[in-house]
Amino acid sequence: MESLQAMTATRKTSLMQFIPVMLCFFAMGFVDLVGTASNYVQKDLGLTDSQANLFPSLVFFWFLIFSVPTGMLMNRIGRKKTVLISLAVTALSLVIPLTGEGYFTMLAAFSLLGIGNAIMQTSLNPLVTNLIGNEKLASTLTFGQFVKAIASFLAPILAAWGATTYLPTFGLGWRALFVIFAIVSFLSISALAATPIEEERPDKASGVKECLRLLGRPFILLCFLGIMCHVGIDVGTNTTAPKIIMERLGLALEEASFATGLYFIFRTAGCFLGAFLLRVMSPRLFFGISVAMMLVAMVILLTGQSLGLIYVGIALVGFGNSNIFSVVFAQALNASPTEKNEVSGLMIMGLFGGTVFPLAMGYAADAVGQAGAVAVMGLGVIYLLYYTLKIKTAK
C-alpha cells in the first residue's frame, strides 16, 4: 500500500512539473507572432516591405548574440532560473507595444522578444532532461514543439479577432494579441517559479571560440547553413504569405492573414507526423521528400494566381519545413558526439537565418514584388536539396 501511494505521489509530482514546463513551450511560440504583427505595423505606419521586414530580422538577430552566453549563464545559475529570466524578458517585450505605436517602440519590443526567445530556446529544452528519462525525452520534446506550434497558430487568429471584433478592446485593435500573450507569460513565470525542479550539476561551459572553430569542419558548416535556410524559409513564409495574397488577389490584411494560420496548421501537423515517420524511414529519404514538397511550393507561390492554389503552396511549405530543423540538428550532433555542447550552441546560432532572409526578401519585394521574396526563399530550398545529398545514413 505504501509503495502504491509513493508511486501515485511521484506521478502527481511529475505532472505538476510537466504542466508548467509545457506552458513555457507555449510561451516559446510567441516569437512567431512577429510575422503577423509586422504586417499590421506595416499597414498602420505605412512602411515599405524592407522597413517592415526589419522586425522579424531583429527578432532572430539576437540568436547570433545570445545563444552561447546563455549556455554559460545556465552553468552559473541553473536552467530553471535561466528560463525564468527568458520569460520575464518575453513578458516585458509584450507589454511595450501597449505603451505606444511608434516605429522605434515596436523595434524595441521585437528586439526584446528575440532576446527572450533566444534565451528560452537555449535553456528550456535542457530543462526538460531534468524531468524526463532518456527513453521518453524525444517524444516529450516533440510534444513541446507541438504545444509551441499552438501558440504560433493562434497568433494570427487573435490579431485578426482584435482588429475586427465588436467587443471592447480598449482601443488596442490587433494589439490585443499582446495583452493575451502577456497574461500567459506572467502565468508561466508564476507556475514555473512555484515548481520545484532538481537539476544535475552543469556541464562544462562552451565558449565562443569552441563553437566557431567547428565551422572549419565542412559537414558542420553545411548543417549550420541548413539551419539558417530552414529558419529563413519559416520566418519568410510566415511574413510573406499574406502579402502574396494581398498583392495578387486584393484581399484585406484581416482576410489574408489566414494564410499565416494555415502555414502553422500544416507545420504543426508535420511535426506530429514526423515524430512517427522518422522511426521507420531513413533521414535522407524523409528529408528529400520534405524538400521536394517545398520545391513544388516555391513554384506554386511564384506563379499561382488563385486563392486555392496559393493555399496549397503555403500548406506544402508548412508541411515540408516542419522537420528540417530536427534532422539537421541530429545530423550535426551525430557528426561530433564528443562536442555536443559546442555543436548545440552553434546550431542555435544558425537561427540567425531568420534575420538574413527577411531582409533580403524585403529588398527583393520592394524591387519586383512578392515574387522576388519567394525567389529568395527558393534559393534556400535549393540549398536544402543539395544538403539532402550530404546527409549521413546510419551504418
C-alpha positions in Angstrom: 0.0 0.0 0.0 2.8 2.4 0.9 4.6 1.6 -2.3 1.4 2.3 -4.3 1.0 5.6 -2.5 4.6 6.6 -3.2 4.1 5.8 -7.0 0.9 7.9 -7.0 2.7 10.8 -5.3 5.6 10.6 -7.8 3.2 10.7 -10.8 1.4 13.7 -9.3 4.7 15.4 -8.8 5.8 14.7 -12.3 2.5 16.0 -13.7 2.8 19.2 -11.6 6.3 19.7 -13.0 5.3 18.8 -16.6 2.4 21.3 -16.9 4.4 24.5 -16.1 7.2 23.4 -18.5 4.7 22.8 -21.3 3.2 26.2 -20.6 6.8 27.6 -21.1 6.8 25.8 -24.5 3.6 27.6 -25.3 5.3 30.9 -24.4 8.2 29.9 -26.7 5.8 30.1 -29.6 5.1 33.8 -29.0 8.1 34.6 -31.2 6.1 33.6 -34.3 3.7 36.5 -33.8 6.3 38.7 -35.4 5.2 37.7 -38.9 1.6 38.7 -38.3 2.4 41.7 -36.2 4.9 43.1 -38.7 2.1 43.1 -41.4 -0.2 45.1 -39.1 2.5 47.5 -38.1 3.4 48.0 -41.8 -0.3 48.8 -42.5 -0.6 51.2 -39.5 2.6 53.1 -40.2 2.7 52.9 -44.0 6.1 51.1 -44.1 7.8 49.6 -47.1 8.5 45.9 -47.2 12.1 46.3 -46.4 11.2 48.5 -43.4 8.6 46.1 -42.1 10.8 43.0 -42.6 13.3 44.6 -40.2 11.0 43.5 -37.4 11.4 39.7 -37.9 15.1 40.3 -38.8 15.7 42.0 -35.4 13.9 39.1 -33.6 16.2 36.5 -35.0 19.4 38.6 -35.0 19.7 38.1 -31.2 20.1 34.3 -31.6 23.5 35.1 -33.0 24.4 37.1 -29.9 22.8 35.3 -27.0 22.9 31.5 -27.7 26.4 30.8 -26.4 26.3 33.3 -23.5 23.0 31.6 -22.4 24.8 28.3 -22.1 27.4 29.9 -19.9 24.6 31.5 -17.8 22.9 28.2 -17.3 26.1 26.8 -15.9 26.3 29.5 -13.3 22.6 29.9 -12.2 20.9 26.8 -13.4 18.4 26.0 -16.2 15.2 26.9 -14.3 16.4 30.4 -13.3 17.6 31.0 -16.9 14.1 30.0 -18.3 12.5 32.4 -15.7 14.7 35.2 -17.0 13.7 34.4 -20.6 10.0 34.5 -19.6 10.5 37.9 -17.8 12.1 39.4 -20.9 9.4 38.0 -23.1 6.7 39.4 -20.9 8.3 42.9 -21.0 8.5 42.7 -24.8 4.7 42.1 -24.9 3.9 45.0 -22.6 6.0 47.6 -24.5 3.6 47.7 -27.6 0.8 48.6 -25.3 2.6 51.9 -24.4 2.8 53.3 -27.9 2.5 52.6 -31.7 5.7 54.2 -33.0 8.3 52.5 -35.2 11.0 52.6 -32.7 8.7 51.4 -29.9 8.0 48.3 -32.0 11.6 47.8 -32.8 12.4 47.8 -29.1 9.6 45.3 -28.4 10.6 42.9 -31.1 14.2 43.1 -30.1 13.3 42.1 -26.5 11.1 39.4 -27.9 14.0 38.0 -29.8 16.4 38.2 -26.8 13.8 36.4 -24.6 13.2 33.7 -27.1 16.9 33.1 -27.8 17.5 32.6 -24.1 14.4 30.4 -23.8 15.2 28.2 -26.9 18.7 27.5 -25.4 17.6 26.8 -21.9 14.1 25.2 -21.9 15.0 22.0 -23.8 17.8 21.1 -21.4 15.5 21.8 -18.5 13.2 19.0 -19.8 16.0 16.5 -19.3 15.7 17.0 -15.6 12.1 15.8 -15.6 12.1 13.0 -18.3 14.2 9.9 -18.8 16.3 9.4 -21.9 13.8 6.9 -23.3 11.0 9.4 -23.3 13.0 12.6 -24.0 12.5 12.7 -27.8 8.7 12.2 -27.6 8.4 14.8 -24.8 10.4 17.4 -26.8 8.2 16.7 -29.8 5.1 17.3 -27.8 6.7 20.5 -26.5 7.1 21.6 -30.1 3.5 20.7 -30.8 2.4 22.9 -27.8 4.7 25.7 -29.1 3.1 25.5 -32.6 -0.4 26.0 -31.0 0.7 29.5 -29.9 2.1 30.1 -33.4 -1.2 29.1 -34.9 -3.2 31.3 -32.5 -1.3 34.5 -33.1 -2.8 35.5 -36.5 -6.3 34.4 -35.3 -6.1 36.6 -32.2 -4.7 39.5 -34.1 -7.5 39.3 -36.7 -10.0 39.0 -33.9 -8.7 42.1 -32.2 -8.8 44.0 -35.5 -12.3 43.1 -36.4 -14.2 42.3 -33.2 -17.1 44.4 -32.0 -16.2 43.6 -28.4 -14.4 46.3 -26.4 -10.6 46.0 -26.8 -9.9 49.4 -25.2 -8.8 50.8 -28.5 -6.0 48.3 -28.9 -7.3 46.6 -32.0 -5.0 43.9 -33.3 -2.6 44.7 -30.4 -5.0 42.9 -28.1 -2.9 39.9 -29.1 0.0 41.3 -26.9 -2.3 41.6 -23.9 -3.4 38.0 -24.1 0.1 36.6 -24.6 1.5 38.9 -21.8 -1.0 37.4 -19.4 0.1 33.9 -20.4 3.7 34.9 -19.9 3.1 36.1 -16.3 1.2 32.9 -15.6 4.1 30.9 -16.9 6.5 32.8 -14.7 4.3 32.1 -11.6 3.8 28.5 -12.4 7.4 27.7 -13.1 8.7 29.7 -10.2 6.5 27.7 -7.8 7.6 24.3 -9.3 10.5 22.5 -7.6 12.9 21.0 -10.1 16.0 19.3 -9.1 18.8 19.9 -11.6 22.0 17.9 -12.1 25.4 19.6 -11.9 26.0 21.8 -15.1 28.1 20.6 -18.0 31.3 22.2 -18.9 30.7 25.7 -20.4 31.1 26.2 -24.1 32.9 29.2 -25.4 32.5 31.3 -28.5 35.9 30.1 -29.9 35.0 26.4 -29.4 31.7 26.9 -31.3 33.1 29.0 -34.2 36.1 26.6 -34.6 33.6 23.9 -35.6 32.7 25.8 -38.7 36.0 24.7 -40.1 34.6 21.2 -40.5 32.8 21.0 -43.9 29.8 19.0 -42.7 29.2 21.1 -39.6 29.3 24.2 -41.9 26.7 22.5 -44.2 24.5 21.9 -41.2 24.8 25.4 -39.9 23.8 26.8 -43.3 21.0 24.3 -43.4 19.6 25.6 -40.1 19.9 29.2 -41.5 17.9 28.2 -44.6 15.2 26.4 -42.6 14.6 29.3 -40.3 14.8 31.8 -43.1 12.1 29.9 -45.0 10.0 29.5 -41.9 10.1 33.2 -41.0 9.9 34.3 -44.6 6.7 32.3 -45.3 5.2 33.5 -42.0 5.7 37.1 -43.1 5.2 36.9 -46.9 2.3 34.5 -47.3 -0.4 37.2 -46.5 1.4 39.7 -48.7 1.3 37.4 -51.7 -2.5 37.1 -51.4 -3.0 40.8 -50.9 -0.8 41.6 -53.9 -2.4 39.1 -56.3 -6.0 38.9 -55.1 -6.5 42.3 -53.5 -7.8 40.9 -50.2 -7.6 42.9 -47.0 -4.9 42.0 -44.4 -7.5 40.7 -42.0 -8.6 38.2 -44.6 -5.2 37.4 -46.0 -3.7 36.7 -42.5 -5.4 33.3 -42.5 -2.5 32.3 -44.7 -0.2 32.5 -41.7 -2.6 30.4 -39.7 -2.7 27.8 -42.5 1.0 27.6 -42.6 1.2 26.9 -38.9 -1.6 24.3 -39.1 0.4 22.2 -41.6 3.7 22.9 -39.8 2.1 21.6 -36.6 0.7 18.5 -38.4 4.1 17.9 -40.0 5.8 18.0 -36.6 3.4 15.5 -35.2 3.6 13.1 -38.1 7.3 13.4 -38.5 7.9 12.0 -35.0 6.5 8.7 -36.2 7.8 8.7 -39.8 11.4 9.3 -38.8 11.2 6.0 -36.8 10.5 3.9 -40.0 12.2 6.0 -42.8 15.8 6.9 -43.3 16.6 10.6 -42.6 17.8 11.1 -46.2 14.6 9.8 -47.7 12.4 11.7 -45.3 14.4 14.9 -45.7 14.4 14.6 -49.5 10.6 14.2 -49.6 10.2 17.2 -47.3 12.5 19.4 -49.5 10.7 18.2 -52.7 7.4 19.5 -51.2 8.9 22.9 -50.6 10.4 23.0 -54.1 6.9 22.4 -55.6 5.5 25.0 -53.2 8.0 27.6 -54.4 6.9 27.1 -58.0 3.3 27.4 -56.9 3.9 30.6 -54.9 5.9 32.1 -57.8 3.1 31.5 -60.4 -0.2 30.8 -58.6 -3.0 33.3 -59.2 -5.9 31.7 -57.4 -6.5 31.6 -53.6 -6.8 27.9 -53.5 -3.6 27.3 -55.4 -1.7 29.7 -53.1 -3.1 28.0 -50.1 -1.8 24.7 -51.4 1.7 26.2 -51.8 1.6 27.6 -48.3 0.5 24.2 -46.9 3.3 22.4 -48.7 5.9 24.8 -47.2 4.5 24.3 -43.7 4.4 20.5 -44.0 7.8 20.2 -45.8 9.7 22.6 -43.5 8.3 21.2 -40.2 11.0 18.6 -39.5 14.0 20.1 -41.3 15.5 21.5 -38.1 15.3 18.2 -36.2 17.0 16.2 -39.0 19.8 18.8 -39.5 20.3 19.2 -35.7 20.6 15.4 -35.2 23.0 15.1 -38.1 25.2 17.7 -36.6 25.2 16.1 -33.1 26.0 12.7 -34.6 28.9 14.1 -36.6 30.5 15.4 -33.4 29.4 13.2 -30.5 32.1 14.4 -28.1 31.3 18.1 -28.7 27.6 18.2 -28.3 27.6 21.4 -26.2 29.6 23.3 -28.8 27.5 21.9 -31.7 24.2 22.7 -30.0 25.3 26.3 -29.4 26.4 26.7 -33.0 23.2 25.3 -34.4 21.1 27.6 -32.2 23.2 30.5 -33.6 22.1 29.3 -37.0 18.6 30.6 -36.2 20.2 33.9 -37.3 18.9 32.9 -40.7 15.6 34.4 -39.5 17.4 37.8 -39.8 19.2 37.3 -43.1 16.3 36.0 -45.2 13.6 38.5 -44.3 15.9 41.4 -45.0 16.9 40.0 -48.4 13.2 39.2 -49.1 12.1 42.7 -48.2 14.5 44.4 -50.6 13.6 41.9 -53.4 9.9 42.5 -52.8 10.4 46.3 -53.0 12.2 45.8 -56.3 10.0 43.3 -58.1 7.1 42.4 -55.9 6.4 39.4 -53.7 7.7 37.1 -56.4 11.2 38.4 -55.5 10.7 37.4 -51.9 9.6 33.9 -53.0 12.7 33.6 -55.2 14.9 34.4 -52.1 13.2 31.5 -50.2 13.6 29.4 -53.3 17.4 29.7 -53.1 17.2 28.4 -49.5 15.2 25.4 -50.7 17.7 24.7 -53.5 20.5 24.6 -50.8 18.5 22.2 -48.7 18.1 20.0 -51.8 21.9 20.0 -52.1 22.2 19.2 -48.4 20.0 16.2 -48.9 22.8 14.5 -50.8 25.2 15.1 -47.9 23.1 13.5 -45.2 24.9 10.7 -43.5 22.9 7.4 -43.2 23.3 5.1 -40.3 26.0 2.4 -40.7 
